[in-house]
Amino acid sequence: MKARAACAALLLTLATPAFAQTIGEIQTKAAAGDRDSQFLLGEAYRTGQGVTPDRDQAIAWFRKAASLGDLRAADALGLLLFTKGDRKESIPLLEAAETRQDARALYLLATARFNGDGVPKDLPRSYAEMRASADRGLPQAIRSLQLMEPYVTDQDRAASAAIRPGQPVPPTPPAAAPAAQPGVPATTAALPPRAAPTPIQTIELPPSQPSSAAPLLPPRPEPQPAPATSPASLAPPPPVAPPPAAPAAKPPVAKSPVETAPLRPAPAPPPASGKWRVQLGAIATQEKAEEHWRLLVKKLPRLASLPHVTAQAGAIWRLQASGLSSRADAQDLCKAVIAKGGDCIALNPAP
């Protein structure tokens, strides 16, 4: 308990003018093997408090602290690895955090099970986990739970009611072969596949340790108005010389016509052709989705060079932009959209 109180005090200290000295002390202790300092240093690199934000450094220090038994560091490590795209290592860590009823782990696991992202699709368990996360007040889970509702059947709800998030996931038993009936051929027609639900987009998560620390970056200086030009500073125009006398008129001389090449417009830039996409929202109507796109283009003009699409999925319309050449480009665009107040998630290339 004392160690946790000391960690909370150090996190608050990072927001004071003396944070440079404090972060130096934390780095010294972390290098010496103090797991609380290793966790704090990971938080500093994750949030940019006292150091330049660096996700890889945060992961490295959280990993060190977790190896020494720090559960906070293990939970934070799972969250960061998931957002980085490492499903193989992050899922077991998130499932361990789920046993401690961590709302963010519940939310990410619910999203993964809904989309079949790194784990088998499991709509009843996904619904139970998302509901548990929403019950703990996580805003992203509350929003995603509303998006899930149209895809959850009464059978799914009944199955999810028996699930207690945090308990081990039972193995899926093999499907039993249907019993043969007299007069009916052994081969049966396959049932039509269930409509694939719309993927739920993950949203930026809150800090892994609540803190009242203020941002360390100084406010951007306000632009100073340009000084007004005083009338006295305007010099009078120079005198205008009289025009020279016109030369004597000469008889017109016929000129041979000169052929000029027709003007051609500059070639348009090639359309973006990358396979990576980003999802910019799930909107109630197509008209509102198009209106949202125009608003985003005004805020972030670089979006205008990308093709966009509004596709209906159940009761909602998905707004997506495509043409990005790599995951890094998609993630970079999402950072810019989120910085302008929008929602964005990078999507894998369409199959």
Order of alpha helices (4+ residues) and beta strands (2+ residues): alpha-alpha-alpha-alpha-alpha-alpha-alpha-alpha-alpha-alpha-beta-alpha-beta-beta-alpha-beta
